[in-house]
Amino acid sequence: MDFIVIISFLTTSVALTLAPGPDIIFVIAQSISQDIKAGITTACGLCTGLLVHISAATIGISAVIYQSSAAFSFVKYAGAVYLLYLAWQAFRNKEQAIFSERSTSVIHYKDLYKKGIIMNLLNPKVSLFFLALLPQFTNTSNGSVPLQMLGLGVLFLIQAFLVFSAISLLAHKVGKFIRNNPAFSRQMNMIQGTLFTLISLQLLLTQK
């Protein structure tokens, strides 16, 4: 593929990865409230979910979901409910500082990995994103379009993991500041819950 096309794709991908959304918010929240490993573990789960979306877009499953109102609505509502569940968990702990002994005593990395996968899979906007984005950077003169889409998808996944990892590092450093400010630390759960609620409502309003 043309080098200029790849650079353009990566530039677009990084910008979209950094855009506010449930994925990056969840990575930031875990890195701040726990540690950098928790943020990167969450990123691994999200990228595993991305791999499923990329494969679906490549072989056409995303197009089927897009055409089926029932399938699209199911994924959309399931994703919104899951985000609301995460918001409820955050609101339930509103009086607890995120760096309390109870919150940091045990970190279940496997659970964070699973949450990352579920959050990504239950967001139909990700499927539609790949369905709309990948074909724009392909060219029939360069060979198999599905293979080009797969290659671009892998590039997107790699940059997403690198961006999420960098965000985890920065958020962890911010966490050190919050650790010394218990009042602000308690507000983090409220902020996180509010953001998840707003994003779930945005997802509910998503149209095909």
Secondary structure, 3 states (H helix, E strand, C coil): CCHHHHHHHHHHHHHHHHCCCHHHHHHHHHHHHCCHHHHHHHHHHHHHHHHHHHHHHHHCHHHHHHHCHHHHHHHHHHHHHHHHHHHHHHHHCCCCCCCCHHHHCCCCHHHHHHHHHHHHHCCHHHHHHHHHHHHHHCCHHHCCHHHHHHHHHHHHHHHHHHHHHHHHHHHHHHHHHHHCCHHHHHHHHHHHHHHHHHHHHHHHCCCC
